[in-house]
Amino acid sequence: MASSSSEGRVMGDVVIREEEDNEVLRVPVGRAEEIVIDTRWCLVGKFLTGRVLDFNVFQNMMAFLWQPGMGMYVKELNPNLFLFQFYHEVDIQRVIDGSPWTYDRKPFIFTRLKEGENPRLVEINHVDMWVQLHNLQSGNMTLSVVMTLGNYIGTFVESDSNNFVGVWRDYLRVRVRIDVGKPIKRCMKITNEDTSWYWVNFKYERLPTFCFICGIIGHSENFCPRLFLKPLHLQEKPYSLELKALTQRRQSTFGAQWLQSEAAIRDESRHEGQPSKSDHSAVLIPRNLEVVGEVVGKF
């Protein structure tokens, strides 16, 4: 009896599997009743951390940071995977242009959803950032060099429109798409035609938390996987805060009446040297300058 019962179960499993193999759902393409999801203004994003977040607090904070004029909808797809739907190109482009973003000091990376993509299966591995190129020599301050350096750092996105305006710049700026799974680049050696060479140093604007040991964005050296490879006292830290671009401080304006703005320089260059209405090229007689009773300097 036991053997016949066992054989019956086996035969039953075979029949079920055959039925499952034979049953195929055939879906016609282009049915009129198909529900179309508008993905024109959607982002899918995640944090470079495994920490669980309070979704309600998170969506309110991101809405406050981004302040979309036409509003936005947020859906938690999976733990640490979020879908953002905007309702106008202006709002979504402002978020993209403002990258990188952080929440509670944790880097938040995202990608724009393409038509037909499943938001749960989209790979999110990149972040767009502005990078300053320091120590470039005058003969190398060209768009082609900026693009080459951008593609070395990551993937070139755009060059700052003000890079080649004005008399002199301490650095040029390039927007780059960076793979967060790879170490950030520190510098690049440039060799001129006369075989002379020098180093161009990179400084990242609004650089999130990154590791001084491996150079990867998203964790500090205290949580670097390389800590398990050799003793702490043998670990090298080739990265430092030198890679972070300093934020510009508000400057004093007590000399503003003598200073030309970049806008005035551009205006004059367009008029081929003819003075503009804001021309301050007349000779000024320097005077003793006092601010709040304190002598700042004598000329």
C-alpha positions in Angstrom: 0.0 0.0 0.0 2.8 2.3 0.8 4.5 1.8 -2.5 1.3 2.4 -4.5 0.6 5.6 -2.6 4.1 6.8 -3.3 3.8 6.0 -7.0 0.5 7.9 -7.0 2.1 11.0 -5.7 4.9 10.8 -8.2 2.5 10.4 -11.1 0.5 13.3 -9.7 3.6 15.5 -9.7 4.4 14.5 -13.3 0.9 15.5 -14.4 1.0 18.8 -12.6 4.4 19.7 -14.1 3.1 18.8 -17.6 0.1 21.0 -17.1 2.3 23.9 -16.0 4.6 23.5 -19.0 1.7 23.4 -21.4 -0.1 26.4 -20.0 1.2 29.6 -21.7 -0.3 33.0 -21.4 -0.2 34.7 -24.8 -0.4 38.5 -24.5 -1.3 40.6 -27.6 1.0 43.5 -28.2 -0.4 47.0 -28.3 -3.8 46.4 -26.7 -5.9 49.6 -26.4 -6.7 48.9 -22.7 -3.0 48.7 -21.8 -2.1 51.0 -18.9 0.6 53.4 -19.8 2.8 54.7 -17.0 4.2 58.2 -17.7 8.0 57.9 -16.9 9.0 61.2 -18.5 9.8 62.9 -15.2 10.7 60.0 -12.9 13.9 59.4 -10.9 14.9 56.2 -9.1 17.3 56.6 -6.2 19.0 55.0 -3.2 21.4 55.8 -0.4 24.9 54.5 -0.2 24.2 52.9 3.1 22.3 49.9 4.5 20.6 51.9 7.2 16.8 51.7 7.4 15.2 55.2 7.0 12.0 56.6 8.3 10.2 56.9 4.9 7.8 59.6 6.0 10.5 61.9 7.4 12.7 61.2 4.4 10.1 62.1 1.7 9.2 65.3 3.6 12.8 66.3 3.9 13.5 65.7 0.2 10.5 67.6 -0.8 11.7 70.5 1.4 15.2 70.4 -0.2 14.0 70.1 -3.8 10.8 72.3 -3.5 9.3 71.2 -6.8 7.0 73.9 -8.1 4.5 71.4 -9.5 4.8 68.9 -6.7 6.2 65.4 -6.6 5.1 61.8 -5.6 7.5 59.5 -3.7 7.1 55.7 -3.5 9.3 53.2 -1.6 9.8 50.4 -4.0 12.1 48.3 -1.8 14.1 49.0 1.3 16.5 51.8 0.3 15.0 52.1 -3.2 12.7 55.0 -4.0 10.8 56.2 -7.0 10.2 60.0 -7.5 7.7 61.2 -9.9 7.7 64.9 -10.9 5.2 66.7 -13.0 7.3 69.1 -15.0 10.7 69.1 -16.7 11.9 72.2 -14.8 11.5 70.4 -11.4 13.3 67.2 -12.3 16.1 69.0 -14.1 16.7 71.2 -11.1 17.2 68.1 -9.0 19.5 66.5 -11.6 21.6 69.7 -11.9 21.8 70.1 -8.1 23.5 66.7 -7.6 25.2 65.5 -5.5 22.5 65.4 -2.7 22.9 64.1 0.9 20.4 63.3 3.6 21.5 63.1 7.2 25.1 63.2 5.8 24.5 60.1 3.7 25.1 60.3 -0.1 21.9 59.9 -2.2 22.4 58.7 -5.8 19.8 58.4 -8.5 19.2 57.9 -12.2 16.5 59.1 -14.5 14.1 56.4 -15.5 13.9 55.7 -19.2 10.8 54.6 -21.1 10.0 50.9 -20.6 12.4 50.4 -17.7 11.4 48.6 -14.6 12.3 50.9 -11.7 13.1 48.0 -9.4 15.7 46.6 -11.8 17.5 49.8 -12.8 21.2 50.0 -11.9 22.1 53.0 -9.8 25.9 53.4 -9.6 26.7 56.9 -10.6 26.6 60.5 -9.3 27.1 63.7 -11.2 29.5 66.2 -9.6 31.4 69.4 -10.4 35.1 69.0 -10.2 37.7 71.8 -10.1 40.8 71.4 -12.2 43.7 73.1 -10.4 47.2 74.0 -11.7 46.3 73.9 -15.4 48.9 75.9 -17.3 47.6 78.7 -19.6 48.4 76.8 -22.8 46.3 73.9 -21.7 43.2 75.8 -20.6 41.1 74.6 -23.6 37.8 72.8 -23.9 39.4 69.7 -25.4 41.7 69.4 -22.3 38.7 69.9 -20.0 36.8 67.1 -21.8 39.8 64.8 -21.7 40.3 65.3 -18.0 36.5 64.9 -17.4 36.6 61.5 -19.2 39.6 60.5 -17.1 37.8 61.4 -13.8 34.6 59.7 -15.0 32.4 60.5 -17.9 32.4 64.1 -19.2 29.0 65.8 -18.8 29.6 69.5 -19.4 32.1 72.3 -19.1 31.3 75.4 -17.0 30.1 78.2 -19.2 32.4 80.6 -17.4 35.6 78.6 -17.8 36.9 80.7 -20.6 35.5 84.1 -19.7 37.5 86.8 -18.0 41.2 87.5 -17.7 42.4 84.6 -15.5 41.0 81.7 -13.5 42.7 79.8 -10.7 40.9 76.6 -11.8 38.4 75.4 -14.4 35.3 73.4 -13.6 33.9 70.3 -15.3 30.8 68.3 -14.5 31.5 64.6 -14.4 29.5 61.4 -14.0 31.4 59.3 -11.4 31.1 55.6 -10.8 30.6 55.3 -7.0 32.1 51.8 -7.1 35.5 53.0 -8.1 38.0 55.2 -6.3 37.8 58.9 -7.1 40.7 60.3 -9.1 43.2 62.6 -7.3 45.3 64.1 -10.1 46.5 63.6 -13.7 49.9 64.1 -15.2 50.0 66.3 -18.3 52.9 66.2 -20.7 53.5 69.1 -23.2 54.9 68.8 -26.7 58.3 69.9 -25.4 58.3 66.9 -23.0 57.8 69.1 -20.0 55.2 67.9 -17.6 53.2 68.8 -14.5 50.3 67.6 -12.4 46.7 68.8 -12.5 45.0 68.4 -9.1 41.3 67.6 -8.7 39.0 69.1 -6.1 35.4 67.9 -5.8 32.6 70.3 -5.0 30.1 69.1 -2.3 32.0 65.8 -2.1 30.0 63.4 0.3 31.6 61.0 2.8 34.5 59.1 1.2 37.2 56.8 2.4 40.7 58.0 3.0 42.0 54.4 2.5 40.3 53.2 -0.7 38.9 56.5 -2.1 35.4 55.2 -2.6 32.4 57.4 -1.9 29.8 56.2 0.6 31.8 55.1 3.7 34.6 56.5 5.9 37.9 54.8 6.6 36.4 53.4 9.8 34.2 51.1 7.8 36.6 50.3 4.9 36.7 46.6 3.8 40.5 46.9 3.5 40.8 47.1 7.3 40.4 43.3 7.3 43.3 42.8 4.9 46.2 44.0 7.0 46.8 45.5 10.5 45.6 49.1 11.1 49.2 50.4 11.6 50.1 49.2 8.1 47.2 50.8 6.4 48.0 53.7 4.0 45.7 56.7 3.5 46.5 58.1 0.1 43.3 60.2 0.1 42.5 63.3 2.3 40.3 66.3 2.7 42.5 68.0 0.1 40.1 66.5 -2.5 37.3 68.6 -1.1 36.8 71.9 -2.8 36.5 74.7 -0.3 33.2 76.6 -0.2 33.5 80.2 -1.1 33.1 82.6 1.8 31.3 85.9 1.5 33.8 88.6 0.6 33.9 92.2 1.9 32.7 94.7 -0.6 34.3 97.9 0.6 36.3 98.1 -2.6 33.4 97.3 -4.9 33.3 100.8 -6.6 36.8 100.2 -8.1 36.2 96.5 -9.1 35.0 95.3 -12.5 32.6 92.4 -12.5 32.9 89.5 -14.9 29.6 90.6 -16.5 31.2 94.0 -17.3 34.2 92.3 -18.8 32.1 90.1 -21.0 30.1 93.2 -22.1 33.2 95.1 -23.0 34.6 92.1 -25.0 31.5 91.9 -27.0 31.7 95.6 -27.8 35.3 95.1 -29.0 36.9 97.3 -26.5 34.4 100.1 -26.4 33.6 101.2 -22.9 30.3 100.1 -21.4 27.9 102.2 -19.3 29.5 100.7 -16.2 33.0 101.6 -17.2 35.2 102.4 -14.3 38.5 102.8 -16.2 39.0 106.4 -15.2 41.9 107.1 -12.9 40.8 107.1 -9.2 42.7 108.9 -6.5 43.3 106.5 -3.7 42.3 107.6 -0.2 42.8 106.3 3.3 40.0 103.7 3.9 38.3 103.2 7.2 35.8 100.6 8.1 34.0 100.9 11.5 36.6 103.2 12.8 39.5 100.8 12.0 42.1 101.8 9.5 42.2 98.9 7.0 45.0 100.2 4.8 46.7 103.2 3.2 47.5 103.4 -0.4 
